[in-house]
Amino acid sequence: MPQIYERSIIRFGDEGGCVVSLPIAWLRYYGLGPGDKLDMIVDGDIIIKRKPKTENNVSEEKGPSEKDSIDKS
């Protein structure tokens, strides 16, 4: 069953740009960090998806299960 998390859009920079912050627990769990790329699928809704690791940086992809505890703050 999909889980829904609320995130805030934060103003960034002098030209009106914005960012969406991600909790450190998510970054650690999914192995994400500054400079990593994400896909945004826009079709009425916006879905953010992790890009697969390159051949030079291969890691086993896994998703959360009902047993996994992710900090929702």
Stockholm file with secondary structure:
# STOCKHOLM 1.0

chainA/1-73         MPQIYERSIIRFGDEGGCVVSLPIAWLRYYGLGPGDKLDMIVDGDIIIKRKPKTENNVSEEKGPSEKDSIDKS
#=GR chainA/1-73 SS CCCCCCCCEEEETTTTEEEECCCHHHHHHHTCCTTCCEEEEESSSEEEEECCCCGGGCCCCCCCCTTCCCCCC
#=GC SS_cons        CCCCCCCCEEEETTTTEEEECCCHHHHHHHTCCTTCCEEEEESSSEEEEECCCCGGGCCCCCCCCTTCCCCCC
//
